[in-house]
Amino acid sequence: GNVVVFHSSDLPEGRGWAPIYHAFIEGKKDFVLTGIFAADKVDTGDIIVRATFAIQDNFTASFLRKVDNELTFLLLAKILDKWPNTLPVGLQQIGEGSYRSRRYPKDNEVKINQTINKLIPHFRAVEPRSPAYFYFNDVKYIIDIRPSESPRFPDKITIDYPGLNETEILYINL
C-alpha cells in the first residue's frame, strides 16, 4: 500500500477508538503517534514512523489533540524527506495488542459519589465538544477544566523508524 495513516497510540497497543482519551485514563507517561500503512484490518498496517514524548501534568485532551495534529504534519514531512523517491519502509506490528471501542457522549457522565482524585484523569481526557457532566436534582451540569498556565509544546520528541532501525531525538525550543 501507499496510503499512510496516523494513529495516536503505540501500536499494536490501543487500536481502535479514542486513543487520546485512553492515554489519560490508563495513566500513560508518554504519548505515542504512530504512522502506518493503511491495511484491511483497522490499525494493523506496517509501522513506518513512531513519535514519542512525555505527557506533562498540565496536558489535557484538547491540548494533546493540537500537538497530535502538528506532529502528524511534522512526521509526514520526515517521511517525505527520508524516502523522497520510494515508498517508505515499514515494519510489521508484533503481538496482538489491544482494541478500544468507540466512546459516546453518554460515556462522559460522572457519578457524583466518586472522589475528585479518581475523576481527574477523566476530566483531563474529555474534550469541549463532548464534555464531562453530572446530574444533580435533575439538572445537568457541564464540567470544564483547564490548567491555569497553558501547556507548552513538547520540547523533546523521540522519532523511530522501525523499518530502518533508526531513531532520532528532536529538541524543540519555543
Phi, psi and omega in degrees: 000163178227020176255127179259134179240142176249136180228138188273052173204170181273076184305142013278355177294131173082029174298156175098217192265158169054047181295327179293315177304311184292333177302319179285313184298323181273001177067032180298139177274332181237150174253138181233132173246123185245130175260124183229162168285140176299144180221165180300315178272133187305131174059032182246001185294165178298140183276125179264313185211151179218128177246136184228137173210161182287138173274116181280158182297336180264012176280142171237170180299320180299316179292316181299325178295320178296315178297316179304315180296313180295320181294327177302314180292321178298316180292323175300315179298320179295320177298314180295323177291319184288326181232072185293331187236006182220169174292146176299158177262125178247167177235133182301140176293141181250130177097166181285325183070207180217164181229132179256136179275165181295145176254153180233160179308325180297338179289349183267001177293137180254132173277122191288356177271000177278153177286150180297326179301320179289332185272342185305314178302322178295316179299319179291333189272341180271161184238159184306327182289344177211074190284165171291152179203165174214164176249137174221120183051046178065014175253130178273127178246133179268137178250124180229117178241154173202149180290151181293330176248131180297137177291158178254150176305140181307136183266351177222119180235127176265127181243121180249142172241087187303323181292340179254354185055045180237147176223144173224152177250129179252118177259126183245121179251108179252000000 
